[in-house]
């Protein structure tokens, strides 16, 4: 005995199969992130992957340029809280998160800090990514108790440094993630100084 499906049921099933993925790509956060990631790469934006857990301060500028030769690095000597030289490059995707710029800071020829400026609407997804790959943050710390709602930093200790990010972004704030080498870290974790901002 053959079971015959009603025509309406078949049409609804086909419609669900066609519209389901489109709905996921357009109306869900994860779908929008993946769509934007693909579009950025199709438009020629570069993707870069950094294992923040294994990053250390032994890498030199020449080594990083060798690992990422396709990126358009703009380097110059510039004194900052993070070092005496920096290299900036525009990127489209960082570890699967739509991004804008990546800045590497060097001190005495070795990488001392990494600053990644990302697209602020993906802040929640970036936090989820960090929790998934780095585990539970070490602590939360208020930047300024004078504010009605203090902006807080959360950080993860890695083998050779600390990953720092704001827990919440206030309107107009730069969306940036920092990796600081062990040589830079103290009991206080600074935010990026104004003169280290990427233009």
C-alpha beads as a LAMMPS data file, in Angstrom:
LAMMPS data file: protein, C-alpha beads

199 atoms
198 bonds

1 atom types
1 bond types

-500.0 500.0 xlo xhi
-500.0 500.0 ylo yhi
-500.0 500.0 zlo zhi

Masses

1 110.0

Atoms # bond

1 1 1 0.000 0.000 0.000
2 1 1 1.480 3.310 -1.094
3 1 1 1.081 6.356 1.105
4 1 1 0.265 9.425 -0.940
5 1 1 1.107 12.801 0.594
6 1 1 -1.376 15.636 0.109
7 1 1 -0.252 18.216 -2.464
8 1 1 -0.546 21.035 0.099
9 1 1 1.757 19.168 2.487
10 1 1 4.321 18.658 -0.285
11 1 1 4.230 22.352 -1.169
12 1 1 4.627 23.401 2.457
13 1 1 7.531 20.981 2.894
14 1 1 9.320 22.328 -0.190
15 1 1 8.649 25.891 0.958
16 1 1 10.136 25.139 4.379
17 1 1 13.216 23.549 2.805
18 1 1 13.755 26.614 0.610
19 1 1 12.900 29.365 3.099
20 1 1 14.398 27.746 6.208
21 1 1 18.054 28.405 5.358
22 1 1 17.203 31.893 4.069
23 1 1 15.417 32.712 7.326
24 1 1 18.420 31.459 9.320
25 1 1 20.883 33.507 7.248
26 1 1 18.855 36.726 7.353
27 1 1 17.049 36.743 10.693
28 1 1 19.359 34.981 13.174
29 1 1 22.512 36.504 14.685
30 1 1 24.708 33.567 13.751
31 1 1 23.296 33.460 10.235
32 1 1 23.867 37.187 9.726
33 1 1 27.446 36.880 10.969
34 1 1 28.175 34.041 8.571
35 1 1 26.522 35.893 5.700
36 1 1 28.530 39.047 6.393
37 1 1 31.725 37.006 6.693
38 1 1 31.199 35.424 3.272
39 1 1 30.275 38.759 1.681
40 1 1 33.341 40.487 3.133
41 1 1 35.614 37.808 1.695
42 1 1 33.837 37.962 -1.664
43 1 1 34.475 41.717 -1.698
44 1 1 38.177 41.052 -1.281
45 1 1 38.517 41.698 2.451
46 1 1 41.186 39.574 4.110
47 1 1 40.549 36.969 6.791
48 1 1 43.071 36.398 9.550
49 1 1 43.174 33.738 12.244
50 1 1 45.069 34.161 15.497
51 1 1 45.280 31.540 18.202
52 1 1 45.143 33.933 21.136
53 1 1 45.784 31.115 23.583
54 1 1 49.177 30.282 22.052
55 1 1 50.291 33.790 21.082
56 1 1 53.513 34.913 22.785
57 1 1 56.027 37.746 22.565
58 1 1 58.706 35.784 20.705
59 1 1 57.361 36.715 17.258
60 1 1 59.151 39.407 15.281
61 1 1 57.713 41.753 12.673
62 1 1 59.427 39.835 9.863
63 1 1 58.023 36.503 11.077
64 1 1 54.463 37.819 11.265
65 1 1 54.737 39.304 7.780
66 1 1 55.972 35.922 6.563
67 1 1 52.998 34.140 8.141
68 1 1 50.524 36.707 6.735
69 1 1 52.137 37.871 3.477
70 1 1 48.884 38.832 1.746
71 1 1 47.989 41.533 4.271
72 1 1 48.835 45.146 3.460
73 1 1 50.934 46.007 6.519
74 1 1 51.622 49.694 7.196
75 1 1 54.481 49.894 9.713
76 1 1 56.221 52.768 11.429
77 1 1 58.199 53.639 14.527
78 1 1 55.787 55.125 17.050
79 1 1 56.099 55.286 20.800
80 1 1 53.060 54.178 22.801
81 1 1 52.197 52.470 26.064
82 1 1 52.539 49.199 24.187
83 1 1 55.901 49.598 22.511
84 1 1 58.113 51.576 20.156
85 1 1 56.812 50.392 16.775
86 1 1 53.502 49.319 15.277
87 1 1 52.080 47.711 12.146
88 1 1 48.480 48.258 11.015
89 1 1 46.486 46.396 8.399
90 1 1 42.890 46.435 7.288
91 1 1 41.081 43.106 7.648
92 1 1 37.574 41.870 6.998
93 1 1 37.342 38.852 9.297
94 1 1 39.177 37.903 12.500
95 1 1 38.647 34.339 13.750
96 1 1 35.232 34.248 12.077
97 1 1 34.143 37.669 13.401
98 1 1 33.628 40.565 10.939
99 1 1 36.386 43.064 11.748
100 1 1 37.976 46.329 10.594
101 1 1 41.646 46.685 11.528
102 1 1 44.452 44.810 13.208
103 1 1 47.350 46.581 14.920
104 1 1 50.494 44.812 16.122
105 1 1 52.691 46.625 18.625
106 1 1 56.376 45.813 19.003
107 1 1 58.884 46.458 21.746
108 1 1 62.574 45.811 21.140
109 1 1 61.689 43.986 17.924
110 1 1 59.209 41.530 19.492
111 1 1 55.409 41.679 19.487
112 1 1 54.160 43.171 22.738
113 1 1 50.459 43.701 22.056
114 1 1 47.742 43.024 19.487
115 1 1 44.698 45.239 18.993
116 1 1 41.798 44.063 16.859
117 1 1 39.047 46.544 16.005
118 1 1 35.865 44.691 15.100
119 1 1 32.370 45.585 13.948
120 1 1 30.510 46.567 17.103
121 1 1 27.259 44.762 16.272
122 1 1 29.166 41.479 16.654
123 1 1 30.285 42.168 20.223
124 1 1 28.009 39.450 21.716
125 1 1 29.234 36.865 19.208
126 1 1 32.863 37.757 19.928
127 1 1 32.271 37.321 23.671
128 1 1 30.697 33.929 22.988
129 1 1 33.719 32.987 20.848
130 1 1 36.133 33.998 23.613
131 1 1 34.227 32.089 26.272
132 1 1 34.182 29.019 24.036
133 1 1 37.913 29.083 23.247
134 1 1 39.432 30.622 26.367
135 1 1 37.036 29.460 29.055
136 1 1 35.765 31.503 31.977
137 1 1 37.260 35.016 32.347
138 1 1 39.668 35.555 35.211
139 1 1 37.694 38.469 36.642
140 1 1 35.727 41.586 35.900
141 1 1 37.078 44.971 36.804
142 1 1 35.446 48.405 36.723
143 1 1 37.271 51.055 34.699
144 1 1 35.595 53.985 36.408
145 1 1 33.369 53.852 39.468
146 1 1 32.405 57.497 38.854
147 1 1 30.131 56.524 35.998
148 1 1 26.499 55.658 36.813
149 1 1 27.032 52.314 35.086
150 1 1 30.783 51.597 35.154
151 1 1 32.239 50.148 32.001
152 1 1 33.957 46.937 32.967
153 1 1 36.774 44.961 31.442
154 1 1 36.931 41.211 31.402
155 1 1 40.141 39.352 30.780
156 1 1 41.488 35.887 30.187
157 1 1 44.981 34.813 31.173
158 1 1 46.709 32.886 28.419
159 1 1 50.044 31.107 28.501
160 1 1 52.069 34.192 27.571
161 1 1 49.720 37.117 28.086
162 1 1 46.245 38.456 28.746
163 1 1 43.228 38.946 26.448
164 1 1 41.183 42.023 27.397
165 1 1 37.796 43.221 26.159
166 1 1 34.968 45.387 27.438
167 1 1 32.034 43.484 28.808
168 1 1 29.587 45.946 27.286
169 1 1 30.046 48.650 24.693
170 1 1 28.661 52.090 25.352
171 1 1 27.405 54.242 22.484
172 1 1 30.298 55.710 20.538
173 1 1 32.962 53.493 22.122
174 1 1 35.520 51.768 19.950
175 1 1 34.944 48.036 19.662
176 1 1 38.394 46.575 20.276
177 1 1 39.978 43.431 21.655
178 1 1 43.484 43.530 23.129
179 1 1 46.110 40.890 23.691
180 1 1 48.885 42.077 26.000
181 1 1 52.109 40.176 26.421
182 1 1 53.113 38.986 29.865
183 1 1 55.794 41.693 29.944
184 1 1 53.089 44.393 29.731
185 1 1 50.595 42.969 32.160
186 1 1 50.322 44.038 35.778
187 1 1 47.512 43.907 38.281
188 1 1 45.797 46.656 36.266
189 1 1 44.834 46.153 32.627
190 1 1 44.730 49.438 30.677
191 1 1 42.426 50.252 27.825
192 1 1 43.965 51.339 24.539
193 1 1 45.346 54.889 24.886
194 1 1 44.015 57.507 22.525
195 1 1 47.321 57.803 20.641
196 1 1 47.257 54.056 19.924
197 1 1 43.896 54.182 18.206
198 1 1 43.692 53.027 14.599
199 1 1 42.686 55.795 12.242

Bonds

1 1 1 2
2 1 2 3
3 1 3 4
4 1 4 5
5 1 5 6
6 1 6 7
7 1 7 8
8 1 8 9
9 1 9 10
10 1 10 11
11 1 11 12
12 1 12 13
13 1 13 14
14 1 14 15
15 1 15 16
16 1 16 17
17 1 17 18
18 1 18 19
19 1 19 20
20 1 20 21
21 1 21 22
22 1 22 23
23 1 23 24
24 1 24 25
25 1 25 26
26 1 26 27
27 1 27 28
28 1 28 29
29 1 29 30
30 1 30 31
31 1 31 32
32 1 32 33
33 1 33 34
34 1 34 35
35 1 35 36
36 1 36 37
37 1 37 38
38 1 38 39
39 1 39 40
40 1 40 41
41 1 41 42
42 1 42 43
43 1 43 44
44 1 44 45
45 1 45 46
46 1 46 47
47 1 47 48
48 1 48 49
49 1 49 50
50 1 50 51
51 1 51 52
52 1 52 53
53 1 53 54
54 1 54 55
55 1 55 56
56 1 56 57
57 1 57 58
58 1 58 59
59 1 59 60
60 1 60 61
61 1 61 62
62 1 62 63
63 1 63 64
64 1 64 65
65 1 65 66
66 1 66 67
67 1 67 68
68 1 68 69
69 1 69 70
70 1 70 71
71 1 71 72
72 1 72 73
73 1 73 74
74 1 74 75
75 1 75 76
76 1 76 77
77 1 77 78
78 1 78 79
79 1 79 80
80 1 80 81
81 1 81 82
82 1 82 83
83 1 83 84
84 1 84 85
85 1 85 86
86 1 86 87
87 1 87 88
88 1 88 89
89 1 89 90
90 1 90 91
91 1 91 92
92 1 92 93
93 1 93 94
94 1 94 95
95 1 95 96
96 1 96 97
97 1 97 98
98 1 98 99
99 1 99 100
100 1 100 101
101 1 101 102
102 1 102 103
103 1 103 104
104 1 104 105
105 1 105 106
106 1 106 107
107 1 107 108
108 1 108 109
109 1 109 110
110 1 110 111
111 1 111 112
112 1 112 113
113 1 113 114
114 1 114 115
115 1 115 116
116 1 116 117
117 1 117 118
118 1 118 119
119 1 119 120
120 1 120 121
121 1 121 122
122 1 122 123
123 1 123 124
124 1 124 125
125 1 125 126
126 1 126 127
127 1 127 128
128 1 128 129
129 1 129 130
130 1 130 131
131 1 131 132
132 1 132 133
133 1 133 134
134 1 134 135
135 1 135 136
136 1 136 137
137 1 137 138
138 1 138 139
139 1 139 140
140 1 140 141
141 1 141 142
142 1 142 143
143 1 143 144
144 1 144 145
145 1 145 146
146 1 146 147
147 1 147 148
148 1 148 149
149 1 149 150
150 1 150 151
151 1 151 152
152 1 152 153
153 1 153 154
154 1 154 155
155 1 155 156
156 1 156 157
157 1 157 158
158 1 158 159
159 1 159 160
160 1 160 161
161 1 161 162
162 1 162 163
163 1 163 164
164 1 164 165
165 1 165 166
166 1 166 167
167 1 167 168
168 1 168 169
169 1 169 170
170 1 170 171
171 1 171 172
172 1 172 173
173 1 173 174
174 1 174 175
175 1 175 176
176 1 176 177
177 1 177 178
178 1 178 179
179 1 179 180
180 1 180 181
181 1 181 182
182 1 182 183
183 1 183 184
184 1 184 185
185 1 185 186
186 1 186 187
187 1 187 188
188 1 188 189
189 1 189 190
190 1 190 191
191 1 191 192
192 1 192 193
193 1 193 194
194 1 194 195
195 1 195 196
196 1 196 197
197 1 197 198
198 1 198 199
